[in-house]
Amino acid sequence: MARILFSHAHLTVDGNREYEDGALLVNDEIIEDVFYHSSQLIINGDYDEINLEGKIVMPGFFDSHIHGCFSKSFNVISKDELNEVSYKLLKKGTTSFLVTLTNNQNLINELKALATANTDGSRFLGIHLEGPFINSKYKGSIDEEYIKDYDEELLNSILSSSAKIKQMTLAPENKNSSLLIDKLKNENIKVMLGHSGARQEDVNYYDGFTHLFNASKGLHHRETTLVNMAFNNTDKYVEVIADGVHLNLSILKLIYKNIRRDRIMLVSDAIMLAGEDDNEFIFENNKCIKKGNKCYRLVDNKLCGSVSFVIDEIKNMHNVNVPLTDILLMTSLNAYRFYNLDKRFGTLSKGKYSDIVVLNNDLDLVFTYARGKIINA
C-alpha cells in the first residue's frame, strides 16, 4: 500500500520544532500529512500503520561532498555502478548526494558520463569539483600532477562536459582566480574556498568553505585565514567533516558555538573504502590503508579522505550537545537551502519528498524510507 502512517514517533520536523509523540503520513514518495500527536489523528481512506514506539524521525541526510564508497571511486564510476551505490547509500541514511570529483586523466569522460546519469536509490543531485584550480601547497591527498593553474580552455572543457556541476572548490590566491570565479558565478556554480593558504585580502567573492580546518591554513592570531573568515562571516556556508578524525570533539564544539547553526553542513568526504573492511588500496596514486575509522597514506601517515558516512557523524555532534533540531539543519536542510532545493527537501512538511531516516535513541539508523520503500540499515 502506498500510504503508510508512521505513528508514535519523535518527529524532528525542522530547525525549530520536534514532537515527541507525533505521526507522519506518507503517500509513496510524498509527505501527505504531519500530526503533532499520535492520539489526535483524522485520516480518510486506507493506510498501513507502523508504530515506531518513540523512535526518532527526521529528513534523510544530504551528503554534498563524497568521493566514493563501497569500493567504488566516483572518479571512474559508470552510470550503472553509480546507481548500485545509490541503493547502498540509503542503508546509511543518505537520501541525496553530490558526486565529488578530483581532476585526473579521466575527468572529462567522467563528467560526460555523469551528465546523463540518474539514480533510483539515493538521489544524485549534481557534481562537486574539488579542484583542479587549488594550491598545491595545501593539496592534502589530491594528486599534485592534476593540480592546475587557471586555464580558460580547460575550464571551458570542464563546464561544457556536464550541466550537473553545482560547485567547485578553488584557491582564491592563485593567479587569475578572479577570472575563474567570474566564470563560475555566471554559470551559477557555487564557489567554495579550500585547499588554500588564502588570507582575507586574497578573497573577493565566495559562497562557502570546503571541509573547514582541513587542507588550509588554520586559525591564526595575526592573519585572517579562511578559518578566521569562516568564524567571522556569518552568512557563508561551512562544510564540516565531523568524523572525530579530521576534526576532534573540541573543535566540533568550537565550531558549533561560533558558527551559525543554519550555516553548518556535515559532509562525509568519504572515499572508496567507506563501508568496506580494513584494507590497503590506491587513492590519488598513493598507497593508502584503512584501519577502523581512519584512512591514511602509507608513505607519510597523512589522512587521505574519510571512511565515515553522515550517519556516523551525528553522534559526535550530539556528544558536543547539539540538539536534534540543529542536527537536522546540519545534515539536511542547510545543504538543500544552499543549492536552492529546499522547496521539496529538508523538513517534514506536507508536499515534500518523504525521504526520511528513523533512528533509535542511541542515534543508530534503524531504517530509511525513500522512493516509497523501507530500506533497513
C-alpha positions as CSV (number, residue, x, y, z in Angstrom):
1,M,0.0,0.0,0.0
2,A,1.3,3.4,-0.9
3,R,0.0,5.2,2.2
4,I,1.9,4.5,5.5
5,L,1.3,6.2,8.8
6,F,4.5,6.2,11.0
7,S,2.9,6.7,14.4
8,H,4.2,7.3,17.9
9,A,7.3,8.9,16.5
10,H,9.7,11.5,17.9
11,L,9.3,13.8,14.9
12,T,12.2,16.3,14.3
13,V,10.3,18.5,11.9
14,D,12.6,21.3,11.1
15,G,15.3,23.5,12.7
16,N,12.9,24.7,15.5
17,R,10.2,22.1,16.1
18,E,10.1,18.5,17.3
19,Y,7.1,16.4,18.6
20,E,7.8,13.5,20.9
21,D,4.6,11.6,20.1
22,G,3.9,12.7,16.5
23,A,2.9,10.9,13.4
24,L,3.8,11.1,9.8
25,L,1.6,10.1,6.9
26,V,3.4,9.3,3.7
27,N,1.9,8.5,0.3
28,D,4.6,6.8,-1.8
29,E,7.3,9.5,-2.4
30,I,5.4,12.4,-0.8
31,I,4.6,13.5,2.7
32,E,0.8,13.7,2.9
33,D,0.4,15.0,6.4
34,V,2.2,15.7,9.7
35,F,0.5,15.2,13.1
36,Y,1.7,16.7,16.3
37,H,0.2,14.0,18.4
38,S,-0.5,10.4,17.6
39,S,-3.7,10.4,19.6
40,Q,-5.2,13.2,17.5
41,L,-5.5,11.6,14.1
42,I,-8.2,12.2,11.5
43,I,-7.3,10.3,8.3
44,N,-9.6,9.4,5.5
45,G,-9.0,6.4,3.4
46,D,-6.9,3.3,3.8
47,Y,-3.4,3.2,5.1
48,D,-0.9,0.9,6.8
49,E,0.4,1.9,10.2
50,I,3.9,1.3,11.7
51,N,4.2,2.1,15.4
52,L,7.7,3.5,15.9
53,E,7.4,3.4,19.7
54,G,9.2,6.7,20.2
55,K,11.9,6.3,17.6
56,I,13.3,9.5,16.1
57,V,12.2,10.5,12.6
58,M,13.9,13.3,10.6
59,P,14.6,14.1,7.0
60,G,17.2,11.9,5.2
61,F,20.8,13.1,5.0
62,F,22.2,15.1,2.1
63,D,25.9,14.5,1.7
64,S,27.3,17.2,-0.6
65,H,30.9,16.1,-0.5
66,I,31.6,12.4,-1.1
67,H,34.2,10.9,-3.4
68,G,33.1,7.3,-3.3
69,C,32.2,4.3,-1.1
70,F,31.6,0.6,-1.1
71,S,34.8,0.0,-3.2
72,K,33.7,2.5,-5.9
73,S,35.5,5.7,-6.7
74,F,33.3,8.3,-8.4
75,N,36.3,9.4,-10.5
76,V,35.9,6.3,-12.6
77,I,32.4,5.1,-11.9
78,S,29.9,4.0,-14.6
79,K,26.3,5.1,-14.6
80,D,25.1,1.6,-13.6
81,E,27.7,1.4,-10.8
82,L,26.6,4.8,-9.5
83,N,23.0,3.5,-9.4
84,E,24.1,0.5,-7.4
85,V,26.0,2.7,-4.9
86,S,22.9,4.9,-4.6
87,Y,20.9,1.9,-3.2
88,K,23.7,1.2,-0.7
89,L,23.8,4.8,0.5
90,L,20.2,4.5,1.5
91,K,21.3,1.9,4.0
92,K,23.4,4.7,5.6
93,G,20.6,7.2,5.7
94,T,22.0,9.3,2.8
95,T,19.0,10.1,0.6
96,S,20.7,12.7,-1.5
97,F,24.3,13.3,-2.6
98,L,26.6,15.2,-4.8
99,V,29.3,13.3,-6.6
100,T,32.7,14.8,-5.8
101,L,35.4,14.5,-8.4
102,T,39.1,15.5,-8.5
103,N,41.0,16.1,-11.6
104,N,42.6,13.1,-13.3
105,Q,43.2,11.8,-16.8
106,N,39.6,10.6,-16.9
107,L,37.8,13.8,-15.7
108,I,36.2,14.9,-18.9
109,N,35.0,11.5,-19.8
110,E,33.6,11.0,-16.3
111,L,31.8,14.4,-16.5
112,K,30.3,13.4,-19.8
113,A,29.2,10.1,-18.5
114,L,27.6,11.5,-15.4
115,A,25.8,14.3,-17.4
116,T,23.1,11.8,-18.3
117,A,23.2,9.7,-15.1
118,N,20.3,9.2,-12.8
119,T,19.8,7.1,-9.7
120,D,16.9,5.0,-8.3
121,G,18.2,4.9,-4.8
122,S,19.8,7.9,-3.0
123,R,19.2,11.0,-5.3
124,F,22.2,12.1,-7.4
125,L,21.7,15.8,-7.3
126,G,24.8,17.1,-9.0
127,I,28.6,17.3,-9.1
128,H,31.2,19.0,-6.8
129,L,34.6,19.5,-8.4
130,E,37.4,19.6,-5.8
131,G,39.9,21.4,-8.0
132,P,41.8,21.4,-10.3
133,F,42.5,25.1,-9.6
134,I,43.8,24.7,-6.0
135,N,47.0,25.5,-4.2
136,S,49.5,22.6,-4.4
137,K,50.9,23.5,-1.0
138,Y,47.6,22.6,0.5
139,K,46.8,19.7,-1.8
140,G,46.0,17.2,1.1
141,S,45.7,13.8,-0.6
142,I,44.9,15.2,-4.1
143,D,47.4,14.1,-6.8
144,E,49.7,17.1,-7.5
145,E,50.1,16.0,-11.1
146,Y,46.5,17.1,-11.8
147,I,46.5,20.4,-9.9
148,K,46.5,23.2,-12.5
149,D,46.9,27.0,-12.8
150,Y,43.8,28.7,-14.2
151,D,43.4,27.7,-17.8
152,E,40.4,29.0,-19.7
153,E,40.5,26.3,-22.3
154,L,40.5,23.6,-19.6
155,L,37.7,25.3,-17.6
156,N,35.5,25.6,-20.7
157,S,36.1,22.0,-21.5
158,I,35.1,21.0,-18.0
159,L,32.0,23.2,-17.9
160,S,30.8,22.1,-21.4
161,S,31.1,18.4,-20.4
162,S,28.2,18.5,-17.9
163,A,25.3,20.7,-16.8
164,K,25.3,18.9,-13.4
165,I,28.2,20.8,-11.9
166,K,26.9,22.6,-8.8
167,Q,30.1,23.8,-7.1
168,M,33.9,24.0,-7.4
169,T,36.5,24.1,-4.6
170,L,39.3,26.5,-5.5
171,A,42.2,28.5,-4.1
172,P,41.5,32.3,-4.5
173,E,45.1,33.3,-4.0
174,N,46.1,31.6,-7.3
175,K,46.8,33.6,-10.4
176,N,43.8,34.7,-12.4
177,S,41.4,33.3,-9.8
178,S,39.1,36.3,-10.3
179,L,38.5,35.2,-13.9
180,L,37.7,31.7,-12.7
181,I,35.3,32.9,-10.1
182,D,33.5,35.3,-12.5
183,K,33.0,32.4,-14.9
184,L,31.6,30.2,-12.2
185,K,29.3,32.9,-11.0
186,N,28.0,33.4,-14.5
187,E,27.2,29.6,-14.7
188,N,25.5,29.7,-11.2
189,I,28.1,27.3,-9.8
190,K,28.9,27.6,-6.1
191,V,32.4,28.9,-5.3
192,M,33.9,27.1,-2.3
193,L,37.2,28.0,-0.8
194,G,39.5,25.2,0.1
195,H,42.9,23.5,-0.4
196,S,44.2,27.0,0.0
197,G,46.5,29.2,2.0
198,A,44.4,32.3,1.3
199,R,44.1,35.2,3.6
200,Q,41.2,37.7,3.5
201,E,42.9,40.0,1.2
202,D,43.1,37.3,-1.5
203,V,39.3,36.8,-1.4
204,N,36.7,38.9,-3.4
205,Y,33.8,36.5,-3.8
206,Y,32.8,33.1,-2.5
207,D,29.8,31.1,-1.2
208,G,31.4,28.9,1.4
209,F,34.3,26.9,2.8
210,T,35.3,23.3,1.9
211,H,36.0,20.9,4.9
212,L,36.9,23.6,7.4
213,F,40.4,23.4,9.0
214,N,41.5,20.6,6.6
215,A,43.9,21.4,3.7
216,S,44.1,25.1,4.5
217,K,45.9,27.5,6.9
218,G,44.4,27.1,10.4
219,L,43.0,29.6,12.8
220,H,45.6,32.4,13.2
221,H,46.0,35.2,15.7
222,R,47.8,37.6,13.3
223,E,46.4,36.6,9.9
224,T,42.8,36.4,8.7
225,T,42.9,32.9,7.2
226,L,40.0,31.0,5.7
227,V,39.3,29.5,9.1
228,N,39.3,33.0,10.7
229,M,36.9,34.1,7.9
230,A,34.6,31.2,8.5
231,F,34.2,32.2,12.1
232,N,33.6,35.9,11.3
233,N,31.4,35.8,8.1
234,T,28.0,34.7,9.4
235,D,26.2,34.5,6.0
236,K,28.5,31.9,4.4
237,Y,28.2,28.1,4.5
238,V,30.8,25.8,6.0
239,E,31.5,22.1,5.3
240,V,32.4,20.1,8.4
241,I,33.8,16.6,8.5
242,A,32.5,15.6,11.9
243,D,34.0,12.1,11.9
244,G,36.2,12.7,15.0
245,V,39.3,12.1,12.9
246,H,39.5,15.2,10.6
247,L,38.2,17.3,13.5
248,N,38.2,16.3,17.1
249,L,35.3,16.9,19.5
250,S,36.8,20.1,21.0
251,I,37.0,21.7,17.5
252,L,33.4,20.5,16.8
253,K,32.3,22.2,19.9
254,L,34.2,25.4,18.9
255,I,32.5,25.3,15.5
256,Y,29.1,24.8,17.0
257,K,29.5,27.7,19.4
258,N,30.8,30.1,16.9
259,I,29.3,29.4,13.5
260,R,25.6,29.8,12.9
261,R,23.7,26.6,13.1
262,D,22.0,27.3,9.8
263,R,25.3,27.6,8.0
264,I,27.0,24.3,9.0
265,M,26.8,21.4,6.5
266,L,28.0,18.0,7.7
267,V,29.8,16.1,4.9
268,S,31.5,12.8,4.8
269,D,34.4,13.4,2.4
270,A,34.2,9.6,2.1
271,I,36.3,7.7,-0.3
272,M,36.0,4.2,-1.9
273,L,36.9,2.3,1.3
274,A,33.9,3.7,3.3
275,G,31.6,0.9,4.0
276,E,34.3,-1.7,3.4
277,D,36.6,-3.8,5.6
278,D,40.0,-2.6,6.6
279,N,42.4,-2.9,3.6
280,E,45.2,-1.4,1.6
281,F,44.3,0.4,-1.7
282,I,45.4,3.1,-4.1
283,F,43.9,6.5,-3.8
284,E,45.1,9.5,-5.9
285,N,48.1,7.4,-7.0
286,N,49.2,6.8,-3.4
287,K,49.2,3.6,-1.4
288,C,46.7,4.0,1.5
289,I,45.3,1.9,4.3
290,K,42.0,1.9,6.1
291,K,42.1,1.0,9.8
292,G,38.8,1.4,11.6
293,N,37.5,4.9,11.2
294,K,40.8,6.2,9.8
295,C,42.3,6.2,6.4
296,Y,45.9,7.4,5.7
297,R,48.7,7.2,3.2
298,L,51.4,4.7,3.9
299,V,54.3,6.9,2.8
300,D,53.7,9.7,5.3
301,N,50.7,8.7,7.5
302,K,48.7,11.7,6.3
303,L,44.9,11.4,6.1
304,C,43.6,10.6,2.6
305,G,39.9,11.2,3.0
306,S,37.2,9.8,5.3
307,V,35.8,6.3,5.6
308,S,32.7,7.6,7.6
309,F,29.2,8.5,6.5
310,V,27.0,11.3,7.7
311,I,25.2,8.8,10.0
312,D,28.5,8.2,11.8
313,E,29.0,12.0,12.4
314,I,25.7,12.8,14.1
315,K,26.7,11.1,17.4
316,N,29.8,13.3,17.6
317,M,27.7,16.4,17.2
318,H,25.2,15.1,19.8
319,N,28.2,14.5,22.1
320,V,29.0,18.2,22.0
321,N,25.4,19.0,22.9
322,V,24.0,19.7,19.5
323,P,20.2,19.1,19.7
324,L,18.2,17.1,17.2
325,T,16.7,20.2,15.5
326,D,20.2,21.5,14.8
327,I,21.4,18.1,13.6
328,L,18.5,18.2,11.1
329,L,19.8,21.6,9.8
330,M,23.4,20.3,9.5
331,T,22.6,17.0,7.9
332,S,19.8,18.1,5.6
333,L,18.1,21.4,5.4
334,N,21.2,23.7,5.3
335,A,22.6,21.9,2.2
336,Y,19.2,21.8,0.5
337,R,18.9,25.6,1.0
338,F,22.4,26.2,-0.2
339,Y,21.6,24.5,-3.5
340,N,18.0,26.0,-3.7
341,L,16.4,22.6,-3.3
342,D,14.6,23.2,0.0
343,K,11.1,23.6,-1.6
344,R,10.9,19.8,-1.9
345,F,13.5,18.6,0.6
346,G,14.9,19.1,4.1
347,T,11.9,19.2,6.5
348,L,9.0,17.0,7.5
349,S,6.3,19.1,5.7
350,K,3.3,18.4,3.6
351,G,4.1,18.1,-0.1
352,K,7.8,17.5,0.4
353,Y,9.6,14.3,-0.6
354,S,9.1,11.6,2.0
355,D,12.9,10.9,2.2
356,I,13.3,10.1,5.9
357,V,15.5,8.3,8.4
358,V,14.4,6.5,11.5
359,L,16.8,6.4,14.4
360,N,16.8,4.8,17.8
361,N,17.5,6.7,21.0
362,D,21.3,6.0,20.6
363,L,21.1,7.7,17.1
364,D,21.7,4.4,15.3
365,L,19.9,4.1,12.0
366,V,17.0,1.7,12.1
367,F,15.7,2.2,8.6
368,T,15.5,4.7,5.8
369,Y,12.2,5.4,3.9
370,A,12.8,6.8,0.5
371,R,11.3,6.4,-3.0
372,G,8.2,4.9,-1.4
373,K,10.2,2.0,0.2
374,I,11.6,1.0,3.5
375,I,15.3,0.2,3.4
376,N,16.7,-1.5,6.6
377,A,20.1,-0.3,7.8
